[in-house]
Amino acid sequence: MKKLLVLVLGALALAPPAQAGCWATVKLSSLPTTRVWSVKITPLQHGRTALPDAKPRIEIRTGSGAWRIFAARPTATPGVFRARVVFPRSGTWAFRVWDGFEPSCARYHTYRAVTLR
């Protein structure tokens, strides 16, 4: 029994730590309605806590084309970032937001495609 306990405790000591708390939501001040979209992005850990060191960006594409990247810049409010996205032409565009919760927790947040005229 003692050997089993030592074996179990040893295995637990070698197990990688769980990434509890490693998720974020993204609050957008608006959705795109025109070809020039100025938007504030607020990445929130657990949907509540602002992430002032995040590196968010917005990516857009039409059809199966390459993603165009628009980096967000910090504003005067910690944890709030601003991006200016320019859609090159009218049409239906997919967009996604990289929350920038780096180095190992960042992920994309996807949204329904928009049609701009």
Steps between C-alpha positions, in 0.01 A plus 500: 500500500784736586662441159170574325462828688856603408434408137177704484657803668799478266272492195309804626823690553598439137158589354488833311307776676147566382440829324225612729390850419651492154207642306374839398208666330516803275274803525465705182364856502322438167472268203604599148230685304717711268823442310699694761440354845644663811448264791606471863604151610499396864642152571366375833646210698208285621273757336572747781860611547659732243829387350713815460798301363300321231592534134165480318445532128218473248529289188272519196466309174259451215433154363798273550755778455785581734424660837579872525625599844428822691687536828322672787676773695456579870271789593524722808282246683706199618379180333313679220647501150398672177527367147424672171394239247469589132306258283647544147169461318132429546392140544468230760786483747592252772670646804654365816674646804822370649463582871877531554489324839862395453730316528305174520131576547416710191234382258274618221144619553290459189191691392238475231610638163384851410390644168619853433381724217 
